[in-house]
C-alpha cells in the first residue's frame, strides 16, 4: 500500500482530525482517508451536477437570447442602484 507523507501540516488541522478520529474510533490515518474520500466524492458529485445543469441549458434551444435583459442591470435594479457604472 502506498505511503503518503505531508510536510508542514497545520497543527490545528491535525488536532481536529485527531479529535474526530478519536470520536469515530479510528486511527488518524484511517480518519484522514475517510475525510479525503468524502471530500473527493463531494467534488466529483458537484462537477457531475454542474455538467447536468449545463446540458439541460443547452437542450433548451433558446432563441433570440440577445433580447434578454442585461444581468448586471437587473442586479443593479435589485439593489436599488439604477445608475450605470
DRENVO-985386 format. One record per atom (N, C-alpha, C, O): residue number from 1; residue in three letters; atom name; z, y, x. Coordinates in pm, 1 decimal, always signed. Atoms other than C-alpha are relative to their C-alpha. Layout:
DRENVO-985386
<i=NUM	aa=Ala	at=CA	Z=Z	Y=Y	X=X> .
...
end
This chain:
DRENVO-985386
<i=1	aa=Unk	at=N	Z=+0.0	Y=-117.0	X=+84.2> .
<i=1	aa=Unk	at=CA	Z=+0.0	Y=+0.0	X=+0.0> .
<i=1	aa=Unk	at=C	Z=+0.0	Y=+124.0	X=+89.2> .
<i=1	aa=Unk	at=O	Z=+71.3	Y=+127.6	X=+189.5> .
<i=2	aa=Unk	at=N	Z=+6.7	Y=-121.8	X=-81.2> .
<i=2	aa=Unk	at=CA	Z=-86.4	Y=+348.1	X=+134.9> .
<i=2	aa=Unk	at=C	Z=+134.2	Y=+73.9	X=+1.4> .
<i=2	aa=Unk	at=O	Z=+215.2	Y=+63.5	X=-90.7> .
<i=3	aa=Unk	at=N	Z=-120.3	Y=-79.6	X=-16.9> .
<i=3	aa=Unk	at=CA	Z=+187.1	Y=+575.0	X=+259.9> .
<i=3	aa=Unk	at=C	Z=-39.7	Y=+146.2	X=-8.6> .
<i=3	aa=Unk	at=O	Z=-139.1	Y=+187.2	X=+51.3> .
<i=4	aa=Unk	at=N	Z=+26.3	Y=-142.9	X=+13.3> .
<i=4	aa=Unk	at=CA	Z=+198.0	Y=+943.5	X=+163.8> .
<i=4	aa=Unk	at=C	Z=+119.6	Y=+76.1	X=+54.3> .
<i=4	aa=Unk	at=O	Z=+232.9	Y=+55.8	X=+10.8> .
<i=5	aa=Unk	at=N	Z=-105.8	Y=-83.0	X=-55.9> .
<i=5	aa=Unk	at=CA	Z=+396.7	Y=+1189.5	X=+368.7> .
<i=5	aa=Unk	at=C	Z=-35.6	Y=+145.5	X=-26.7> .
<i=5	aa=Unk	at=O	Z=-148.2	Y=+187.7	X=-0.3> .
<i=6	aa=Unk	at=N	Z=+23.8	Y=-140.6	X=+30.0> .
<i=6	aa=Unk	at=CA	Z=+431.4	Y=+1551.6	X=+260.4> .
<i=6	aa=Unk	at=C	Z=+92.3	Y=+82.4	X=+88.3> .
<i=6	aa=Unk	at=O	Z=+214.3	Y=+67.5	X=+81.9> .
<i=7	aa=Unk	at=N	Z=-79.5	Y=-85.5	X=-88.2> .
<i=7	aa=Unk	at=CA	Z=+546.6	Y=+1804.8	X=+517.6> .
<i=7	aa=Unk	at=C	Z=+34.2	Y=+130.6	X=-71.3> .
<i=7	aa=Unk	at=O	Z=-38.1	Y=+175.5	X=-160.2> .
<i=8	aa=Unk	at=N	Z=-43.7	Y=-129.7	X=+52.7> .
<i=8	aa=Unk	at=CA	Z=+734.9	Y=+2124.4	X=+434.1> .
<i=8	aa=Unk	at=C	Z=+12.8	Y=-0.8	X=-152.5> .
<i=8	aa=Unk	at=O	Z=-21.9	Y=+96.5	X=-219.3> .
<i=9	aa=Unk	at=N	Z=-20.4	Y=+13.6	X=+144.8> .
<i=9	aa=Unk	at=CA	Z=+817.8	Y=+2000.1	X=+83.6> .
<i=9	aa=Unk	at=C	Z=+114.7	Y=+92.1	X=-41.4> .
<i=9	aa=Unk	at=O	Z=+221.1	Y=+88.5	X=+20.4> .
<i=10	aa=Unk	at=N	Z=-105.1	Y=-93.8	X=+41.3> .
<i=10	aa=Unk	at=CA	Z=+1018.3	Y=+2268.0	X=-101.6> .
<i=10	aa=Unk	at=C	Z=+128.7	Y=-72.6	X=-41.4> .
<i=10	aa=Unk	at=O	Z=+124.6	Y=-167.5	X=-119.8> .
<i=11	aa=Unk	at=N	Z=-128.5	Y=+64.3	X=+25.6> .
<i=11	aa=Unk	at=CA	Z=+1386.5	Y=+2175.6	X=-116.7> .
<i=11	aa=Unk	at=C	Z=+35.3	Y=-0.1	X=-148.3> .
<i=11	aa=Unk	at=O	Z=+85.3	Y=-99.9	X=-200.1> .
<i=12	aa=Unk	at=N	Z=-34.9	Y=-6.6	X=+142.2> .
<i=12	aa=Unk	at=CA	Z=+1430.9	Y=+2293.3	X=-476.0> .
<i=12	aa=Unk	at=C	Z=-80.0	Y=-100.6	X=-82.3> .
<i=12	aa=Unk	at=O	Z=-27.6	Y=-159.4	X=-176.9> .
<i=13	aa=Unk	at=N	Z=+83.3	Y=+98.1	X=+70.1> .
<i=13	aa=Unk	at=CA	Z=+1141.0	Y=+2075.0	X=-592.6> .
<i=13	aa=Unk	at=C	Z=+48.4	Y=-141.6	X=+29.3> .
<i=13	aa=Unk	at=O	Z=+54.1	Y=-225.5	X=-60.6> .
<i=14	aa=Unk	at=N	Z=-54.2	Y=+130.6	X=-38.1> .
<i=14	aa=Unk	at=CA	Z=+1278.0	Y=+1776.8	X=-400.4> .
<i=14	aa=Unk	at=C	Z=+129.1	Y=-29.3	X=-77.4> .
<i=14	aa=Unk	at=O	Z=+149.2	Y=-140.4	X=-126.4> .
<i=15	aa=Unk	at=N	Z=-125.9	Y=+17.9	X=+73.2> .
<i=15	aa=Unk	at=CA	Z=+1619.4	Y=+1830.1	X=-561.0> .
<i=15	aa=Unk	at=C	Z=-25.1	Y=-30.1	X=-147.6> .
<i=15	aa=Unk	at=O	Z=+42.3	Y=-113.9	X=-207.4> .
<i=16	aa=Unk	at=N	Z=+33.6	Y=+23.1	X=+141.5> .
<i=16	aa=Unk	at=CA	Z=+1463.7	Y=+1845.8	X=-907.3> .
<i=16	aa=Unk	at=C	Z=-53.0	Y=-141.1	X=-20.8> .
<i=16	aa=Unk	at=O	Z=-10.5	Y=-210.5	X=-113.2> .
<i=17	aa=Unk	at=N	Z=+53.7	Y=+135.9	X=+10.5> .
<i=17	aa=Unk	at=CA	Z=+1264.2	Y=+1526.1	X=-852.9> .
<i=17	aa=Unk	at=C	Z=+111.9	Y=-102.0	X=+17.9> .
<i=17	aa=Unk	at=O	Z=+116.6	Y=-202.8	X=-52.5> .
<i=18	aa=Unk	at=N	Z=-112.1	Y=+89.6	X=-24.6> .
<i=18	aa=Unk	at=CA	Z=+1576.8	Y=+1360.8	X=-717.0> .
<i=18	aa=Unk	at=C	Z=+89.7	Y=-12.0	X=-123.5> .
<i=18	aa=Unk	at=O	Z=+133.1	Y=-121.8	X=-158.4> .
<i=19	aa=Unk	at=N	Z=-83.6	Y=+2.0	X=+121.0> .
<i=19	aa=Unk	at=CA	Z=+1777.2	Y=+1458.1	X=-1026.4> .
<i=19	aa=Unk	at=C	Z=-68.7	Y=-75.9	X=-113.3> .
<i=19	aa=Unk	at=O	Z=-5.9	Y=-156.2	X=-182.2> .
<i=20	aa=Unk	at=N	Z=+74.3	Y=+68.5	X=+106.0> .
<i=20	aa=Unk	at=CA	Z=+1505.4	Y=+1339.7	X=-1264.1> .
<i=20	aa=Unk	at=C	Z=-6.2	Y=-149.4	X=+29.5> .
<i=20	aa=Unk	at=O	Z=+10.1	Y=-231.4	X=-60.8> .
<i=21	aa=Unk	at=N	Z=+5.2	Y=+141.6	X=-38.2> .
<i=21	aa=Unk	at=CA	Z=+1470.7	Y=+1013.4	X=-1070.7> .
<i=21	aa=Unk	at=C	Z=+131.9	Y=-69.3	X=-30.7> .
<i=21	aa=Unk	at=O	Z=+133.5	Y=-181.2	X=-81.9> .
<i=22	aa=Unk	at=N	Z=-131.8	Y=+57.8	X=+27.8> .
<i=22	aa=Unk	at=CA	Z=+1842.6	Y=+951.5	X=-1098.7> .
<i=22	aa=Unk	at=C	Z=+18.9	Y=-19.7	X=-150.1> .
<i=22	aa=Unk	at=O	Z=+68.2	Y=-123.8	X=-193.4> .
<i=23	aa=Unk	at=N	Z=-11.1	Y=+9.4	X=+146.0> .
<i=23	aa=Unk	at=CA	Z=+1833.7	Y=+1021.6	X=-1473.7> .
<i=23	aa=Unk	at=C	Z=-83.9	Y=-114.3	X=-55.6> .
<i=23	aa=Unk	at=O	Z=-43.8	Y=-182.2	X=-150.2> .
<i=24	aa=Unk	at=N	Z=+93.3	Y=+104.0	X=+46.6> .
<i=24	aa=Unk	at=CA	Z=+1538.8	Y=+782.8	X=-1515.7> .
<i=24	aa=Unk	at=C	Z=+23.2	Y=-134.4	X=+69.0> .
<i=24	aa=Unk	at=O	Z=-52.5	Y=-228.9	X=+47.0> .
<i=25	aa=Unk	at=N	Z=-31.2	Y=+122.7	X=-75.8> .
<i=25	aa=Unk	at=CA	Z=+1696.2	Y=+516.6	X=-1288.5> .
<i=25	aa=Unk	at=C	Z=-118.6	Y=-45.4	X=+85.6> .
<i=25	aa=Unk	at=O	Z=-155.7	Y=-162.7	X=+86.6> .
<i=26	aa=Unk	at=N	Z=+112.1	Y=+28.7	X=-89.1> .
<i=26	aa=Unk	at=CA	Z=+1408.0	Y=+538.0	X=-1042.8> .
<i=26	aa=Unk	at=C	Z=+32.9	Y=+52.9	X=+138.6> .
<i=26	aa=Unk	at=O	Z=+120.3	Y=+137.8	X=+156.0> .
<i=27	aa=Unk	at=N	Z=-8.7	Y=-58.1	X=-133.9> .
<i=27	aa=Unk	at=CA	Z=+1377.9	Y=+596.9	X=-673.1> .
<i=27	aa=Unk	at=C	Z=-79.6	Y=+130.7	X=-0.7> .
<i=27	aa=Unk	at=O	Z=-157.4	Y=+156.9	X=-92.5> .
<i=28	aa=Unk	at=N	Z=+76.4	Y=-124.9	X=-10.4> .
<i=28	aa=Unk	at=CA	Z=+1242.4	Y=+932.8	X=-561.1> .
<i=28	aa=Unk	at=C	Z=-149.0	Y=-31.3	X=+12.8> .
<i=28	aa=Unk	at=O	Z=-232.3	Y=+38.8	X=-44.7> .
<i=29	aa=Unk	at=N	Z=+140.9	Y=+39.1	X=-14.3> .
<i=29	aa=Unk	at=CA	Z=+919.0	Y=+758.7	X=-459.7> .
<i=29	aa=Unk	at=C	Z=-60.2	Y=-40.4	X=-134.3> .
<i=29	aa=Unk	at=O	Z=-169.8	Y=+3.3	X=-169.5> .
<i=30	aa=Unk	at=N	Z=+49.1	Y=+42.4	X=+131.6> .
<i=30	aa=Unk	at=CA	Z=+881.2	Y=+593.0	X=-799.9> .
<i=30	aa=Unk	at=C	Z=-17.3	Y=+119.1	X=-93.0> .
<i=30	aa=Unk	at=O	Z=-117.5	Y=+129.3	X=-163.7> .
<i=31	aa=Unk	at=N	Z=+6.2	Y=-115.4	X=+88.5> .
<i=31	aa=Unk	at=CA	Z=+955.4	Y=+917.7	X=-981.3> .
<i=31	aa=Unk	at=C	Z=-116.4	Y=+91.2	X=+38.0> .
<i=31	aa=Unk	at=O	Z=-184.5	Y=+144.9	X=-49.3> .
<i=32	aa=Unk	at=N	Z=+111.0	Y=-83.2	X=-45.7> .
<i=32	aa=Unk	at=CA	Z=+705.8	Y=+1109.1	X=-770.1> .
<i=32	aa=Unk	at=C	Z=-133.2	Y=-57.2	X=-46.6> .
<i=32	aa=Unk	at=O	Z=-221.3	Y=+17.4	X=-89.2> .
<i=33	aa=Unk	at=N	Z=+122.4	Y=+64.6	X=+47.2> .
<i=33	aa=Unk	at=CA	Z=+435.1	Y=+855.9	X=-856.2> .
<i=33	aa=Unk	at=C	Z=-18.4	Y=+21.1	X=-149.6> .
<i=33	aa=Unk	at=O	Z=-128.4	Y=+51.9	X=-195.2> .
<i=34	aa=Unk	at=N	Z=+7.4	Y=-21.3	X=+145.3> .
<i=34	aa=Unk	at=CA	Z=+517.2	Y=+881.6	X=-1227.6> .
<i=34	aa=Unk	at=C	Z=-42.0	Y=+143.6	X=-30.1> .
<i=34	aa=Unk	at=O	Z=-128.1	Y=+166.9	X=-115.0> .
<i=35	aa=Unk	at=N	Z=+32.6	Y=-141.0	X=+23.8> .
<i=35	aa=Unk	at=CA	Z=+503.0	Y=+1261.5	X=-1212.6> .
<i=35	aa=Unk	at=C	Z=-144.7	Y=+31.6	X=+36.2> .
<i=35	aa=Unk	at=O	Z=-212.7	Y=+104.0	X=-36.5> .
<i=36	aa=Unk	at=N	Z=+138.4	Y=-23.9	X=-40.1> .
<i=36	aa=Unk	at=CA	Z=+173.0	Y=+1263.5	X=-1025.1> .
<i=36	aa=Unk	at=C	Z=-98.4	Y=-62.4	X=-98.4> .
<i=36	aa=Unk	at=O	Z=-197.3	Y=+0.6	X=-135.9> .
<i=37	aa=Unk	at=N	Z=+87.5	Y=+65.0	X=+98.5> .
<i=37	aa=Unk	at=CA	Z=+13.8	Y=+1012.8	X=-1263.8> .
<i=37	aa=Unk	at=C	Z=-4.8	Y=+80.1	X=-129.4> .
<i=37	aa=Unk	at=O	Z=-112.1	Y=+99.9	X=-186.6> .
<i=38	aa=Unk	at=N	Z=-6.6	Y=-78.5	X=+123.7> .
<i=38	aa=Unk	at=CA	Z=+130.2	Y=+1217.2	X=-1562.8> .
<i=38	aa=Unk	at=C	Z=-79.0	Y=+129.8	X=+14.7> .
<i=38	aa=Unk	at=O	Z=-157.3	Y=+165.1	X=-73.5> .
<i=39	aa=Unk	at=N	Z=+69.9	Y=-126.9	X=-22.2> .
<i=39	aa=Unk	at=CA	Z=+1.1	Y=+1544.2	X=-1415.8> .
<i=39	aa=Unk	at=C	Z=-150.9	Y=-20.1	X=+7.7> .
<i=39	aa=Unk	at=O	Z=-227.1	Y=+58.8	X=-48.2> .
<i=40	aa=Unk	at=N	Z=+143.4	Y=+25.8	X=-11.7> .
<i=40	aa=Unk	at=CA	Z=-336.2	Y=+1393.6	X=-1327.7> .
<i=40	aa=Unk	at=C	Z=-60.4	Y=-42.3	X=-133.0> .
<i=40	aa=Unk	at=O	Z=-174.6	Y=-7.2	X=-162.6> .
<i=41	aa=Unk	at=N	Z=+48.1	Y=+40.7	X=+131.7> .
<i=41	aa=Unk	at=CA	Z=-370.0	Y=+1235.6	X=-1673.3> .
<i=41	aa=Unk	at=C	Z=-16.4	Y=+121.3	X=-90.4> .
<i=41	aa=Unk	at=O	Z=-116.6	Y=+133.8	X=-160.8> .
<i=42	aa=Unk	at=N	Z=+7.1	Y=-121.6	X=+82.3> .
<i=42	aa=Unk	at=CA	Z=-295.9	Y=+1567.2	X=-1844.0> .
<i=42	aa=Unk	at=C	Z=-120.9	Y=+83.1	X=+41.8> .
<i=42	aa=Unk	at=O	Z=-194.7	Y=+133.2	X=-43.0> .
<i=43	aa=Unk	at=N	Z=+113.8	Y=-76.5	X=-50.6> .
<i=43	aa=Unk	at=CA	Z=-550.4	Y=+1741.3	X=-1621.9> .
<i=43	aa=Unk	at=C	Z=-131.9	Y=-62.8	X=-44.2> .
<i=43	aa=Unk	at=O	Z=-224.4	Y=+7.9	X=-84.5> .
<i=44	aa=Unk	at=N	Z=+120.7	Y=+71.4	X=+40.3> .
<i=44	aa=Unk	at=CA	Z=-811.4	Y=+1476.7	X=-1698.7> .
<i=44	aa=Unk	at=C	Z=-25.0	Y=+15.1	X=-150.1> .
<i=44	aa=Unk	at=O	Z=-138.9	Y=+33.8	X=-192.8> .
<i=45	aa=Unk	at=N	Z=+12.8	Y=-16.0	X=+144.9> .
<i=45	aa=Unk	at=CA	Z=-742.7	Y=+1499.7	X=-2073.3> .
<i=45	aa=Unk	at=C	Z=-46.7	Y=+140.6	X=-35.4> .
<i=45	aa=Unk	at=O	Z=-128.0	Y=+157.7	X=-126.3> .
<i=46	aa=Unk	at=N	Z=+42.1	Y=-138.0	X=+26.3> .
<i=46	aa=Unk	at=CA	Z=-781.5	Y=+1878.2	X=-2064.9> .
<i=46	aa=Unk	at=C	Z=-147.0	Y=+18.9	X=+31.8> .
<i=46	aa=Unk	at=O	Z=-218.9	Y=+84.5	X=-43.7> .
<i=47	aa=Unk	at=N	Z=+142.3	Y=-10.4	X=-34.5> .
<i=47	aa=Unk	at=CA	Z=-1117.0	Y=+1850.0	X=-1886.0> .
<i=47	aa=Unk	at=C	Z=-86.3	Y=-66.5	X=-107.4> .
<i=47	aa=Unk	at=O	Z=-189.5	Y=-12.3	X=-147.0> .
<i=48	aa=Unk	at=N	Z=+76.7	Y=+71.9	X=+102.2> .
<i=48	aa=Unk	at=CA	Z=-1237.7	Y=+1595.1	X=-2142.0> .
<i=48	aa=Unk	at=C	Z=-3.2	Y=+78.8	X=-130.5> .
<i=48	aa=Unk	at=O	Z=-106.7	Y=+86.2	X=-196.8> .
<i=49	aa=Unk	at=N	Z=-6.5	Y=-79.6	X=+122.7> .
<i=49	aa=Unk	at=CA	Z=-1120.8	Y=+1812.3	X=-2431.7> .
<i=49	aa=Unk	at=C	Z=-89.8	Y=+122.9	X=+11.0> .
<i=49	aa=Unk	at=O	Z=-160.8	Y=+157.3	X=-83.5> .
<i=50	aa=Unk	at=N	Z=+84.4	Y=-117.5	X=-21.5> .
<i=50	aa=Unk	at=CA	Z=-1291.4	Y=+2119.0	X=-2282.8> .
<i=50	aa=Unk	at=C	Z=-147.6	Y=-38.1	X=-9.5> .
<i=50	aa=Unk	at=O	Z=-227.1	Y=+34.0	X=-69.8> .
<i=51	aa=Unk	at=N	Z=+138.8	Y=+46.1	X=+4.4> .
<i=51	aa=Unk	at=CA	Z=-1614.1	Y=+1920.6	X=-2236.5> .
<i=51	aa=Unk	at=C	Z=-42.9	Y=-24.7	X=-144.3> .
<i=51	aa=Unk	at=O	Z=-153.9	Y=+11.4	X=-183.3> .
<i=52	aa=Unk	at=N	Z=+30.5	Y=+27.3	X=+140.3> .
<i=52	aa=Unk	at=CA	Z=-1599.9	Y=+1807.4	X=-2600.2> .
<i=52	aa=Unk	at=C	Z=-21.4	Y=+129.2	X=-78.0> .
<i=52	aa=Unk	at=O	Z=-113.7	Y=+139.0	X=-158.9> .
<i=53	aa=Unk	at=N	Z=+13.1	Y=-128.9	X=+70.6> .
<i=53	aa=Unk	at=CA	Z=-1549.2	Y=+2163.9	X=-2724.4> .
<i=53	aa=Unk	at=C	Z=-132.2	Y=+65.8	X=+34.9> .
<i=53	aa=Unk	at=O	Z=-200.9	Y=+116.0	X=-54.1> .
<i=54	aa=Unk	at=N	Z=+127.3	Y=-61.0	X=-39.2> .
<i=54	aa=Unk	at=CA	Z=-1846.2	Y=+2291.7	X=-2522.7> .
<i=54	aa=Unk	at=C	Z=-118.3	Y=-76.3	X=-58.5> .
<i=54	aa=Unk	at=O	Z=-218.4	Y=-15.1	X=-95.6> .
<i=55	aa=Unk	at=N	Z=+107.1	Y=+78.4	X=+62.4> .
<i=55	aa=Unk	at=CA	Z=-2061.8	Y=+2005.3	X=-2652.4> .
<i=55	aa=Unk	at=C	Z=-11.3	Y=+34.0	X=-148.3> .
<i=55	aa=Unk	at=O	Z=-121.9	Y=+45.5	X=-201.3> .
<i=56	aa=Unk	at=N	Z=+2.5	Y=-37.1	X=+141.2> .
<i=56	aa=Unk	at=CA	Z=-1961.0	Y=+2092.6	X=-3009.3> .
<i=56	aa=Unk	at=C	Z=-61.6	Y=+137.6	X=-19.2> .
<i=56	aa=Unk	at=O	Z=-135.9	Y=+159.2	X=-114.9> .
<i=57	aa=Unk	at=N	Z=+59.7	Y=-133.8	X=+7.7> .
<i=57	aa=Unk	at=CA	Z=-2052.7	Y=+2456.5	X=-2947.4> .
<i=57	aa=Unk	at=C	Z=-150.7	Y=-8.9	X=+20.4> .
<i=57	aa=Unk	at=O	Z=-227.7	Y=+53.3	X=-52.9> .
<i=58	aa=Unk	at=N	Z=+143.8	Y=+16.5	X=-24.2> .
<i=58	aa=Unk	at=CA	Z=-2389.1	Y=+2353.0	X=-2802.5> .
<i=58	aa=Unk	at=C	Z=-70.9	Y=-60.7	X=-120.4> .
<i=58	aa=Unk	at=O	Z=-186.2	Y=-27.2	X=-147.5> .
<i=59	aa=Unk	at=N	Z=+60.6	Y=+67.3	X=+115.1> .
<i=59	aa=Unk	at=CA	Z=-2453.4	Y=+2136.6	X=-3110.0> .
<i=59	aa=Unk	at=C	Z=-7.3	Y=+88.9	X=-124.0> .
<i=59	aa=Unk	at=O	Z=-68.2	Y=+49.7	X=-223.5> .
<i=60	aa=Unk	at=N	Z=+5.5	Y=-90.6	X=+114.9> .
<i=60	aa=Unk	at=CA	Z=-2406.6	Y=+2432.9	X=-3345.4> .
<i=60	aa=Unk	at=C	Z=-138.5	Y=+60.9	X=-17.7> .
<i=60	aa=Unk	at=O	Z=-174.7	Y=+100.8	X=-128.4> .
<i=61	aa=Unk	at=N	Z=+135.2	Y=-56.1	X=+3.4> .
<i=61	aa=Unk	at=CA	Z=-2757.8	Y=+2557.5	X=-3259.4> .
<i=61	aa=Unk	at=C	Z=-1.4	Y=+135.1	X=-72.0> .
<i=61	aa=Unk	at=O	Z=-79.4	Y=+157.0	X=-164.7> .
<i=62	aa=Unk	at=N	Z=-9.6	Y=-132.3	X=+61.5> .
<i=62	aa=Unk	at=CA	Z=-2663.8	Y=+2912.5	X=-3349.2> .
<i=62	aa=Unk	at=C	Z=-120.6	Y=+84.0	X=+39.8> .
<i=62	aa=Unk	at=O	Z=-167.1	Y=+79.5	X=+153.7> .
<i=63	aa=Unk	at=N	Z=+114.5	Y=-86.8	X=-24.5> .
<i=63	aa=Unk	at=CA	Z=-2948.1	Y=+3159.7	X=-3381.1> .
<i=63	aa=Unk	at=C	Z=+44.9	Y=+145.6	X=-8.6> .
<i=63	aa=Unk	at=O	Z=+147.2	Y=+177.8	X=-69.0> .
<i=64	aa=Unk	at=N	Z=-23.0	Y=-143.9	X=+6.2> .
<i=64	aa=Unk	at=CA	Z=-2959.3	Y=+3535.3	X=-3334.4> .
<i=64	aa=Unk	at=C	Z=+140.2	Y=+38.1	X=+49.0> .
<i=64	aa=Unk	at=O	Z=+208.6	Y=+119.4	X=-13.2> .
<i=65	aa=Unk	at=N	Z=-133.8	Y=-29.4	X=-53.1> .
<i=65	aa=Unk	at=CA	Z=-2644.3	Y=+3544.0	X=-3122.0> .
<i=65	aa=Unk	at=C	Z=+8.6	Y=+140.5	X=+58.4> .
<i=65	aa=Unk	at=O	Z=+118.6	Y=+188.7	X=+85.9> .
<i=66	aa=Unk	at=N	Z=-3.0	Y=-137.2	X=-51.0> .
<i=66	aa=Unk	at=CA	Z=-2747.7	Y=+3889.2	X=-2992.7> .
<i=66	aa=Unk	at=C	Z=+61.6	Y=+95.7	X=-102.5> .
<i=66	aa=Unk	at=O	Z=+107.5	Y=+204.0	X=-66.0> .
<i=67	aa=Unk	at=N	Z=-57.0	Y=-88.4	X=+102.2> .
<i=67	aa=Unk	at=CA	Z=-2627.6	Y=+4034.6	X=-3324.4> .
<i=67	aa=Unk	at=C	Z=+151.4	Y=-17.7	X=-13.0> .
<i=67	aa=Unk	at=O	Z=+214.7	Y=+50.5	X=-93.6> .
<i=68	aa=Unk	at=N	Z=-145.3	Y=+18.6	X=+4.6> .
<i=68	aa=Unk	at=CA	Z=-2272.6	Y=+3907.7	X=-3263.8> .
<i=68	aa=Unk	at=C	Z=+69.4	Y=+123.8	X=+55.1> .
<i=68	aa=Unk	at=O	Z=+17.2	Y=+188.6	X=+145.8> .
<i=69	aa=Unk	at=N	Z=-72.7	Y=-115.8	X=-53.7> .
<i=69	aa=Unk	at=CA	Z=-2014.9	Y=+4180.6	X=-3207.8> .
<i=69	aa=Unk	at=C	Z=+47.4	Y=-24.7	X=+143.1> .
<i=69	aa=Unk	at=O	Z=+67.8	Y=-138.6	X=+185.0> .
<i=70	aa=Unk	at=N	Z=-46.8	Y=+6.8	X=-138.2> .
<i=70	aa=Unk	at=CA	Z=-1903.9	Y=+4257.6	X=-2853.7> .
<i=70	aa=Unk	at=C	Z=+146.8	Y=-41.4	X=+1.9> .
<i=70	aa=Unk	at=O	Z=+229.9	Y=+27.3	X=-57.5> .
<i=71	aa=Unk	at=N	Z=-139.0	Y=+45.7	X=-2.4> .
<i=71	aa=Unk	at=CA	Z=-1583.4	Y=+4059.4	X=-2782.4> .
<i=71	aa=Unk	at=C	Z=+96.3	Y=+104.3	X=+56.1> .
<i=71	aa=Unk	at=O	Z=+209.0	Y=+116.8	X=+8.3> .
<i=72	aa=Unk	at=N	Z=-87.4	Y=-103.1	X=-57.4> .
<i=72	aa=Unk	at=CA	Z=-1443.5	Y=+4341.3	X=-2568.0> .
<i=72	aa=Unk	at=C	Z=+30.2	Y=+108.5	X=-102.7> .
<i=72	aa=Unk	at=O	Z=+143.2	Y=+156.6	X=-111.5> .
<i=73	aa=Unk	at=N	Z=-20.7	Y=-102.1	X=+103.7> .
<i=73	aa=Unk	at=CA	Z=-1493.6	Y=+4590.4	X=-2852.0> .
<i=73	aa=Unk	at=C	Z=+93.1	Y=-51.6	X=-109.6> .
<i=73	aa=Unk	at=O	Z=+178.3	Y=+22.6	X=-158.4> .
<i=74	aa=Unk	at=N	Z=-89.8	Y=+58.3	X=+100.0> .
<i=74	aa=Unk	at=CA	Z=-1326.3	Y=+4355.1	X=-3100.1> .
<i=74	aa=Unk	at=C	Z=+144.3	Y=-2.2	X=+50.3> .
<i=74	aa=Unk	at=O	Z=+238.0	Y=+23.7	X=-25.3> .
<i=75	aa=Unk	at=N	Z=-134.6	Y=+0.9	X=-58.5> .
<i=75	aa=Unk	at=CA	Z=-1031.1	Y=+4320.8	X=-2862.8> .
<i=75	aa=Unk	at=C	Z=+59.6	Y=+139.6	X=-2.9> .
<i=75	aa=Unk	at=O	Z=+176.1	Y=+157.2	X=-38.7> .
<i=76	aa=Unk	at=N	Z=-48.9	Y=-138.2	X=+3.4> .
<i=76	aa=Unk	at=CA	Z=-1003.5	Y=+4699.5	X=-2830.8> .
<i=76	aa=Unk	at=C	Z=+40.5	Y=+40.5	X=-141.6> .
<i=76	aa=Unk	at=O	Z=+144.6	Y=+103.0	X=-162.3> .
<i=77	aa=Unk	at=N	Z=-32.1	Y=-34.6	X=+139.3> .
<i=77	aa=Unk	at=CA	Z=-1013.8	Y=+4738.4	X=-3207.4> .
<i=77	aa=Unk	at=C	Z=+128.0	Y=-69.3	X=-44.4> .
<i=77	aa=Unk	at=O	Z=+210.3	Y=-9.8	X=-113.9> .
<i=78	aa=Unk	at=N	Z=-120.7	Y=+73.2	X=+35.8> .
<i=78	aa=Unk	at=CA	Z=-748.2	Y=+4471.2	X=-3247.9> .
<i=78	aa=Unk	at=C	Z=+125.1	Y=+61.0	X=+60.2> .
<i=78	aa=Unk	at=O	Z=+234.6	Y=+48.6	X=+5.2> .
<i=79	aa=Unk	at=N	Z=-113.5	Y=-65.2	X=-65.9> .
<i=79	aa=Unk	at=CA	Z=-526.9	Y=+4663.1	X=-3009.0> .
<i=79	aa=Unk	at=C	Z=+17.0	Y=+145.0	X=-46.0> .
<i=79	aa=Unk	at=O	Z=+110.0	Y=+214.1	X=-4.4> .
<i=80	aa=Unk	at=N	Z=-8.8	Y=-137.6	X=+47.2> .
<i=80	aa=Unk	at=CA	Z=-592.3	Y=+4990.2	X=-3188.3> .
<i=80	aa=Unk	at=C	Z=-53.0	Y=+100.9	X=+101.0> .
<i=80	aa=Unk	at=O	Z=-26.1	Y=+220.5	X=+90.1> .
<i=81	aa=Unk	at=N	Z=+54.6	Y=-83.7	X=-106.4> .
<i=81	aa=Unk	at=CA	Z=-774.0	Y=+5127.0	X=-2884.4> .
<i=81	aa=Unk	at=C	Z=-151.2	Y=-0.1	X=-15.5> .
<i=81	aa=Unk	at=O	Z=-218.7	Y=-83.6	X=+44.6> .
<i=82	aa=Unk	at=N	Z=+142.4	Y=+6.0	X=+35.0> .
<i=82	aa=Unk	at=CA	Z=-1122.2	Y=+5212.1	X=-3013.8> .
<i=82	aa=Unk	at=C	Z=-90.3	Y=+76.5	X=+94.8> .
<i=82	aa=Unk	at=O	Z=-212.4	Y=+68.5	X=+80.9> .
<i=83	aa=Unk	at=N	Z=+90.5	Y=-70.9	X=-91.5> .
<i=83	aa=Unk	at=CA	Z=-1248.4	Y=+5433.6	X=-2731.6> .
<i=83	aa=Unk	at=C	Z=-54.0	Y=-95.7	X=+105.1> .
<i=83	aa=Unk	at=O	Z=+14.0	Y=-189.0	X=+147.7> .
<i=84	aa=Unk	at=N	Z=+65.9	Y=+86.2	X=-99.2> .
<i=84	aa=Unk	at=CA	Z=-1491.5	Y=+5277.1	X=-2486.7> .
<i=84	aa=Unk	at=C	Z=+50.6	Y=+29.4	X=+139.8> .
<i=84	aa=Unk	at=O	Z=+91.0	Y=+141.6	X=+170.5> .
<i=85	aa=Unk	at=N	Z=-44.2	Y=-16.1	X=-139.0> .
<i=85	aa=Unk	at=CA	Z=-1399.4	Y=+5222.8	X=-2125.6> .
<i=85	aa=Unk	at=C	Z=-117.9	Y=-7.0	X=+92.6> .
<i=85	aa=Unk	at=O	Z=-101.7	Y=+4.4	X=+214.1> .
end
